[in-house]
Each structure stands twice: as C-alpha cells, then as structure tokens.
Amino acid sequence: MYLIALATDYDGTLAHHGKVDAPTLAALERLKASGRKLLMITGRDLPDLKRVFDRFDLFDVVVAENGALLYFPQTQEERCLADGPPPELIAALRAKGVQPLTVGRGIIATWEPNETAVLECIRHLGLEWQIIFNKGAVMVLPPGVNKATGLAAALLTLELSPLNVVAVGDAENDHAFLTASGCAVAVANALDAVKTNADRVTSADHGAGVIELIDDLLADETTLAAAATTRRRIWLGDDPTATVRANDGAVLIAGPSGVGKSTLATAIIEKLAGQGFQICVLDPEGDYDDLQDAVVLGDATHAPVAAEALDVLRKPDNRPLAINMLGLRVRDRPGFFTGLMSRINLLHGQTARPHWLVIDEAHHMLPADPEPELDKAGLPDPLPAAIYVTVHPQAMRRDALAKARTLIAVGPQAGEVIENFCRAIGATAPPHAPAGRADEVLFWDRAASAAPRWIKVDRPKREHQRHTRKYAHGELGEDKSFYFRGPDGALNLRAHNLTIFLQMADGVDEATWLYHLHRGDYGRWFREVIKDEDLAGHADRIQDDRDPAATRRQMRQIIERRYTAPTS
C-alpha cells in the first residue's frame, strides 16, 4: 500500500451546499476500514464546521482555518499553528464596514468584493498578512500559512509523508495542499485551474466524486500510485526518457571500481531527496558520509545500531539516512543488513517509508551464495524501491537482481556488465551501441522496447547546494522577494523564495500571472536576484505566450528541475 492516507477538502468536495450525504459518509467509513488515515483540510473555522458536520469520528486530524488550526477529534485537542489576527486589523476592517466578517483563531474571513478594503487595511497598518481566495470567499492569513503547511503539520503528528497521501479538492485555496501531496485529484466541479494541475479529475462532482476516488483506491491503487510517482520522477540527465520512478522496480548501478558508481548514486540521491523522498543508504564502506544534510549513523570505530536507524526512519524526513557499517566486521555486515531489512520492511508496511533504499556493495549484502542462516532468513518482500550499487552483479542474489528494471552500467566495459547481468538472471543480452564517451553511462530500461543506449548523466551538485537551498527554501529579504501585485496593484503577495513563488503562482488569478509574465518580471527577478541566467532565459522565451496554464506548468517544471524544490 503506497497511498496510505486521504486528505480531502470540505466545501465543494466532500460537501454540497455545506452538507455531506449518507453515501459519501459510507465511502469514508470504507476507507477507514482499509487501515488508511483520513484528514480533512478546510478553510472553515472550527465552530462553523461543527455546526454543519458531526462525523468527526471518521477523521484522524482536521486542518481548519485554511491551515492555521489543527483539531484532533479523538482527544478534542486544538492546536493553533499561527499567531492570532492582529486586533488593530480587526478593528480597521470593522471601521470600514467590512461585512460579513468572521474572526477565527488564526484567520479572518469575508467575501468578495471586500478584498480591496482588506488590502487597504493591511497596507495602512504595514502588516504582511496575505489574502487567499476560495470561490468568492476571501481569507486573510499570516504569511506562509496555507493548506499545505497545515497538512504538513498534521502529517508530522501521524508520522506520515505527504508523498503517500492522495488529496482531493476543488478551489483556488486547494492548490497548495494538492500539489504538496503524492497524488492530486480534482472533483468534476473543480475550477479549471485546479483540474489542469491535477493528476486525475473525477467524472462525478462533489461527494460522488470522492466516492469514485475512494472506490478506485480501495479496488486497486496502482493507477493512482503511478500518477504520484510519475509526478516526482527524476531525470538522470538531459535525455527526457532516462528517468527513475519509485514504482518502476529496482535500479542497478554496476561497473568496476573507480569509475563513478557512488558519484552517480549520490547524484540520484540528491534528486530524490529534493523531491521529498525518504532515503535510507546502506553503506558498508563509508562512501556516503558527506551526503548533504544526511543523518549518518556509525563510523569506523562505532557500529551502527538498528534501533537508532528505525528511530530516524519513523520521522517523515527527507534528509537521507546513511548507515555506515565500517565499525562492523566484514563477515557481520550481511547479517546486520538482513536483520535491519526485516525491521525496515515492517516499518514500510505501516508508513510506506522509507521510499528508497540505496544498497552499496550489494554483492556483499545480497550474495548469490549466502551463509545458511541468511539464506533461511530470505530477502524481505516487498522491498521499497531500491538502488543496488555493485562491482559484480553476477555475484548478487538472483531474486534481488530480477527486481531491477533499470540498469545503469558505468565504465568502458559497460556492455560486459549488462551481459553479466543477463547471464545471472537467465535472460538474453540485448544489442547495444559501441562504447560511449568518458562522461556517459549505458542506460537500459528493461520494460521499454529501446535497446541500451549511452547517455550523459548529471553530476552531484553538492558544491552548489548552499546556493540552491537559499533560493529554494530560505527567506529572502523584502527587497529581494518577488511581489505578485496584478495589473491594478490590488494584490501584495510576497514570495520570499522559489518554493513560495510556485505556491503563489498556482494560486493567483490568470490576469495577475500573465501581467507579470508579459512585463518580463519573472525573468528579471530570476536574473537579478536569483542570479540564474538559464532560468531567466527560460522565462524570457515564454514571455509572450498567452496560455496561463501552459506557462505556469512550464515555469514549475524548469524550477523543480533546476532546484529540485518540493511542490508544497
């Protein structure tokens, strides 16, 4: 089970005219009976929600006030995730006669066309509060608070990753949590902009659409899981067809010593971590201690402890875990690996994590002729997606090798590597091109019809990561932030990094998006502030395009490709 939780919007999704019908409630009960978690993500304040809905027992967590409040139905605990609305802002809005006006624990809510008055009050008071729209509703929230941040806080309490969540919604304010989730679904009545960015659109509307989604998820999650992993596939280099996905089986990186296998594995780990995946690296020889942001357990004088590794993996963190086995005797490493794998397999059954295992020196960890006690223990099945790194694929266990769908042979004898692999699993070796350049590897997708081919792969970006993290996730000053203001200057939405920029780009109206695109504002910011000429050049090339959906999609793809920023 990969998609182990459902996060759903309330109004316009679960509910029609504020009410959830009996068939929809029955579908939610079926979902809970499957062992999955259920979360509600709503813009309503909690008292208002309680007036119209009474089946909180179905939900593990409710994210209310558009991300500003968590509510735990089983304990009735409320946890505010933001500072309360400034009293001076409330007073100013009332003085302007803004009606209706609802004040929650962390949100102020009203309706269009009051957004102009709200914006005037925010500017006059010098506040950084933001305006978020929801099909005519106007929500005023602290900076950085949205449904995605609320979902992240809720999932942290459940020790789940957003990549294992299928999310469903219908309106502008749902963009953030839909794109942060593993699989984004729009109900049939959703706004066109929401449908454009969704992995799937239901044929039915409102609650009937949610029923359709739940029934499909329970019958066979394969299609939805494939959509989730496709959205977060990684490219190995410039070849658009040379990709790696979590549901594509194992990856085998093989070749002689000193030809760059660990370097390539490091580049892949960087990209997977950038997409939010949790990665566990089984490192017999200490080759991955310098992974950026990694948690490292064990060293040359201290053996790693399996219980400590499990404690780290229980937290839904995308920092790689590198388990250095140098402190173990060589003959003890396969036994440690097998015992740890059994425990990881149990954890994976509960949380669908870790998403990826990287097993270096795989011919030692999974030998073709294991000791009798290890052979009896067997290979835990099903394994999470795995990357095997080895000098001798033919010395690995056949059942492990057979799981490899993608082969990446490194070095001048790459063709022999593929032949040895095929011989080990009893398959016929395919024809392949003569030796490539020194900076190329031989790539073979066994499930595709194409023969193995030489491709150029990206190198690790460790030397560039500090720059990348600063602009992707850090906080730029007010003078360096990007501001979505719109053609009439009615907005003042500050994006203080590229991740927030993508969130706001999904949420602003089409006129605002195109206004800044056609003025060249995006390219100017990328060039002058982000200092990324290639990114600026891409923005310049689409500057005259008049298709808002296509240009938003292209902008998101190039930013995520260059900065591996998680979609949140």
Backbone hydrogen bonds, N-H to C=O, Kabsch-Sander energy under -0.5 kcal/mol:
donor,donor_aa,acceptor,acceptor_aa,energy
4,I,2,Y,-1.1
4,I,164,N,-1.4
5,A,164,N,-1.0
6,L,37,K,-2.2
7,A,166,V,-2.3
8,T,6,L,-0.5
8,T,39,L,-2.5
9,D,168,V,-2.2
12,G,15,A,-1.4
13,T,10,Y,-1.8
14,L,9,D,-1.0
14,L,10,Y,-0.5
15,A,10,Y,-2.8
16,H,19,K,-2.6
19,K,16,H,-1.4
21,D,19,K,-0.5
25,L,21,D,-1.9
26,A,22,A,-2.4
27,A,23,P,-1.8
28,L,24,T,-2.1
29,E,25,L,-2.0
30,R,26,A,-1.9
31,L,27,A,-2.2
32,K,28,L,-2.3
33,A,29,E,-2.0
34,S,30,R,-0.9
34,S,31,L,-0.9
35,G,32,K,-1.7
36,R,31,L,-1.1
37,K,4,I,-2.3
39,L,6,L,-2.8
40,M,61,V,-1.8
41,I,8,T,-2.7
42,T,40,M,-0.5
42,T,63,V,-3.1
49,L,45,D,-2.2
50,K,46,L,-2.6
51,R,47,P,-1.1
52,V,48,D,-0.7
52,V,49,L,-1.0
53,F,49,L,-1.6
58,L,55,R,-1.6
59,F,56,F,-1.7
60,D,38,L,-2.7
61,V,38,L,-1.1
62,V,71,Y,-2.8
63,V,40,M,-3.8
64,A,62,V,-0.8
64,A,69,L,-2.7
65,E,44,R,-2.8
66,N,42,T,-2.3
67,G,64,A,-1.3
68,A,64,A,-0.7
68,A,65,E,-0.9
69,L,64,A,-1.8
70,L,79,R,-2.8
71,Y,62,V,-2.5
72,F,77,E,-2.6
75,T,72,F,-0.9
76,Q,72,F,-2.5
77,E,72,F,-0.9
79,R,70,L,-2.9
81,L,68,A,-3.1
82,A,68,A,-0.6
89,L,86,P,-0.9
90,I,86,P,-2.0
91,A,87,P,-2.6
92,A,88,E,-2.0
93,L,89,L,-2.3
94,R,90,I,-2.2
95,A,91,A,-2.4
96,K,92,A,-1.5
97,G,94,R,-1.2
98,V,93,L,-2.4
102,T,109,A,-2.7
104,G,102,T,-0.5
104,G,107,I,-3.5
108,I,140,V,-2.0
109,A,102,T,-2.9
110,T,138,V,-2.7
112,E,136,G,-2.7
114,N,111,W,-2.1
116,T,113,P,-1.0
118,V,114,N,-2.4
119,L,115,E,-2.6
120,E,116,T,-2.1
121,C,117,A,-2.0
122,I,118,V,-2.4
123,R,119,L,-2.5
124,H,120,E,-2.5
125,L,121,C,-2.1
126,G,122,I,-0.7
126,G,123,R,-0.8
127,L,122,I,-2.2
130,Q,141,L,-3.0
132,I,139,M,-2.9
134,N,137,A,-2.0
137,A,134,N,-2.1
138,V,110,T,-2.7
139,M,132,I,-3.0
139,M,137,A,-0.5
140,V,108,I,-3.3
141,L,130,Q,-2.4
141,L,139,M,-0.5
145,V,142,P,-1.6
146,N,144,G,-0.6
150,G,146,N,-2.0
151,L,147,K,-2.4
152,A,148,A,-2.4
153,A,149,T,-2.0
154,A,150,G,-2.2
155,L,151,L,-2.9
156,L,152,A,-1.8
157,T,153,A,-1.3
158,L,154,A,-1.1
159,E,155,L,-0.7
159,E,156,L,-0.7
160,L,155,L,-2.3
164,N,161,S,-1.7
165,V,162,P,-1.6
166,V,5,A,-2.5
167,A,165,V,-0.5
167,A,183,C,-2.9
168,V,7,A,-2.2
169,G,185,V,-1.7
174,D,171,A,-1.8
175,H,172,E,-1.5
178,L,174,D,-2.3
179,T,175,H,-2.5
180,A,176,A,-1.3
181,S,177,F,-0.8
181,S,178,L,-0.7
182,G,162,P,-2.1
182,G,165,V,-0.9
183,C,165,V,-1.9
185,V,167,A,-2.8
186,A,200,R,-2.5
187,V,169,G,-1.6
188,A,204,A,-2.0
190,A,187,V,-2.3
191,L,170,D,-2.5
194,V,191,L,-0.5
195,K,191,L,-2.2
196,T,192,D,-2.5
197,N,193,A,-1.0
198,A,194,V,-0.6
198,A,195,K,-1.0
199,D,184,A,-2.3
200,R,184,A,-1.4
202,T,186,A,-2.4
208,A,205,D,-1.1
209,G,205,D,-1.1
209,G,206,H,-0.8
210,V,206,H,-1.5
211,I,207,G,-2.4
212,E,208,A,-2.3
213,L,209,G,-2.2
214,I,210,V,-2.8
215,D,211,I,-2.8
216,D,212,E,-2.0
217,L,213,L,-2.4
218,L,214,I,-2.5
219,A,215,D,-2.1
220,D,216,D,-2.3
223,T,220,D,-0.5
225,A,221,E,-3.0
226,A,222,T,-2.5
227,A,223,T,-1.9
228,A,224,L,-2.1
229,T,225,A,-2.4
230,T,226,A,-2.3
231,R,227,A,-1.9
232,R,228,A,-0.8
233,R,230,T,-1.7
234,I,244,V,-2.0
236,L,242,A,-2.3
238,D,456,K,-0.7
242,A,239,D,-1.3
243,T,241,T,-1.3
244,V,234,I,-1.9
248,D,245,R,-1.5
250,A,403,K,-2.2
251,V,386,A,-2.7
252,L,406,T,-2.9
253,I,251,V,-0.5
253,I,388,Y,-3.5
254,A,252,L,-0.6
254,A,408,I,-2.0
255,G,390,T,-1.4
259,V,256,P,-1.0
264,L,260,G,-2.3
265,A,261,K,-2.6
266,T,262,S,-2.5
267,A,263,T,-2.1
268,I,264,L,-2.2
269,I,265,A,-2.7
270,E,266,T,-2.5
271,K,267,A,-1.7
272,L,268,I,-2.6
273,A,269,I,-2.8
274,G,270,E,-2.0
275,Q,271,K,-1.1
275,Q,272,L,-0.6
276,G,273,A,-1.7
277,F,272,L,-2.0
279,I,277,F,-0.5
280,C,356,W,-2.3
281,V,279,I,-0.5
281,V,321,L,-3.8
282,L,280,C,-0.6
282,L,358,V,-3.5
283,D,281,V,-0.8
283,D,323,I,-2.3
286,G,283,D,-0.8
289,D,286,G,-0.7
291,L,288,Y,-1.6
294,A,291,L,-1.9
295,V,320,P,-2.9
296,V,294,A,-0.6
297,L,295,V,-0.5
297,L,322,A,-2.5
299,D,302,H,-2.4
306,A,304,P,-0.5
309,A,305,V,-1.8
310,L,306,A,-2.3
311,D,307,A,-2.0
312,V,308,E,-1.9
313,L,309,A,-2.3
314,R,310,L,-1.7
315,K,312,V,-1.1
317,D,315,K,-2.7
321,L,279,I,-2.6
322,A,295,V,-2.9
322,A,320,P,-0.6
323,I,281,V,-3.2
323,I,321,L,-0.6
324,N,297,L,-2.5
324,N,322,A,-0.9
325,M,283,D,-2.5
325,M,323,I,-0.6
327,G,299,D,-0.6
328,L,325,M,-2.2
332,D,329,R,-1.6
333,R,329,R,-1.0
333,R,330,V,-0.9
336,F,332,D,-2.2
337,F,333,R,-2.8
338,T,334,P,-2.5
339,G,335,G,-2.3
340,L,336,F,-2.6
341,M,337,F,-2.8
342,S,338,T,-1.7
343,R,339,G,-1.4
344,I,340,L,-2.6
345,N,341,M,-2.4
346,L,342,S,-1.4
347,L,343,R,-2.1
348,H,344,I,-2.8
349,G,345,N,-1.6
350,Q,346,L,-1.0
350,Q,347,L,-0.6
351,T,347,L,-2.6
352,A,348,H,-2.3
355,H,278,Q,-1.0
356,W,278,Q,-2.0
357,L,385,A,-2.4
358,V,280,C,-2.7
359,I,357,L,-0.6
359,I,387,I,-3.0
360,D,282,L,-2.2
360,D,358,V,-0.7
362,A,359,I,-0.5
362,A,389,V,-2.5
364,H,361,E,-2.0
365,M,361,E,-1.7
366,L,362,A,-2.9
368,A,395,A,-2.5
374,L,371,E,-0.6
375,D,371,E,-2.7
376,K,372,P,-2.1
377,A,373,E,-1.4
378,G,374,L,-1.8
385,A,355,H,-0.9
387,I,357,L,-2.8
388,Y,251,V,-3.3
389,V,359,I,-2.5
390,T,253,I,-2.3
395,A,392,H,-1.8
396,M,393,P,-1.8
397,R,366,L,-2.3
401,L,397,R,-2.4
402,A,398,R,-2.5
403,K,400,A,-1.2
404,A,401,L,-2.0
405,R,250,A,-2.3
405,R,403,K,-0.5
406,T,250,A,-1.9
407,L,405,R,-0.5
407,L,444,W,-2.8
408,I,252,L,-3.1
409,A,442,L,-2.7
410,V,254,A,-2.9
414,A,411,G,-1.4
417,V,413,Q,-1.7
418,I,414,A,-1.9
419,E,415,G,-1.9
420,N,416,E,-2.7
421,F,417,V,-2.2
422,C,418,I,-2.5
423,R,419,E,-2.4
424,A,420,N,-2.0
425,I,421,F,-1.5
426,G,422,C,-0.7
426,G,423,R,-0.6
427,A,422,C,-3.1
433,A,452,P,-0.8
440,E,437,R,-1.7
441,V,455,I,-2.6
442,L,409,A,-2.7
443,F,441,V,-0.7
443,F,453,R,-3.4
444,W,407,L,-2.5
446,R,405,R,-3.0
446,R,444,W,-0.8
448,A,445,D,-1.4
453,R,443,F,-2.6
455,I,441,V,-2.6
457,V,439,D,-0.8
457,V,455,I,-0.5
458,D,236,L,-3.1
464,H,461,K,-2.0
465,Q,461,K,-0.8
465,Q,462,R,-0.8
468,T,464,H,-2.3
469,R,465,Q,-3.2
470,K,466,R,-2.0
471,Y,467,H,-1.8
472,A,468,T,-2.5
473,H,469,R,-2.8
474,G,469,R,-1.4
474,G,470,K,-0.8
476,L,474,G,-0.6
476,L,496,H,-2.7
480,K,477,G,-1.4
481,S,477,G,-1.1
482,F,495,A,-2.4
484,F,482,F,-0.5
484,F,493,L,-2.7
485,R,483,Y,-0.8
489,G,486,G,-1.3
491,L,485,R,-2.4
493,L,484,F,-2.2
494,R,492,N,-0.6
495,A,482,F,-3.5
495,A,493,L,-0.5
496,H,494,R,-0.7
498,L,471,Y,-3.1
499,T,472,A,-1.5
501,F,497,N,-2.2
502,L,498,L,-2.1
503,Q,499,T,-1.9
504,M,500,I,-2.7
505,A,501,F,-2.5
506,D,502,L,-1.7
507,G,503,Q,-1.1
508,V,504,M,-2.4
513,W,509,D,-2.2
514,L,510,E,-2.7
515,Y,511,A,-2.1
516,H,512,T,-1.8
517,L,513,W,-1.9
518,H,514,L,-2.9
519,R,515,Y,-1.3
520,G,516,H,-0.6
520,G,517,L,-1.2
521,D,516,H,-2.1
522,Y,516,H,-0.6
524,R,520,G,-2.0
525,W,521,D,-2.2
526,F,522,Y,-2.6
527,R,523,G,-2.2
528,E,524,R,-2.9
529,V,525,W,-2.3
530,I,525,W,-1.9
531,K,526,F,-0.6
532,D,526,F,-2.4
533,E,531,K,-0.5
536,A,532,D,-2.3
537,G,533,E,-2.6
538,H,534,D,-1.9
539,A,535,L,-2.1
540,D,536,A,-2.4
541,R,537,G,-2.0
542,I,538,H,-1.2
543,Q,540,D,-1.1
545,D,542,I,-1.4
551,T,547,D,-2.3
552,R,548,P,-2.1
553,R,549,A,-2.2
554,Q,550,A,-2.6
555,M,551,T,-2.3
556,R,552,R,-2.5
557,Q,553,R,-2.3
558,I,554,Q,-2.1
559,I,555,M,-2.1
560,E,556,R,-2.7
561,R,557,Q,-2.2
562,R,558,I,-2.1
563,Y,559,I,-2.6
564,T,560,E,-1.9
568,S,566,P,-0.8
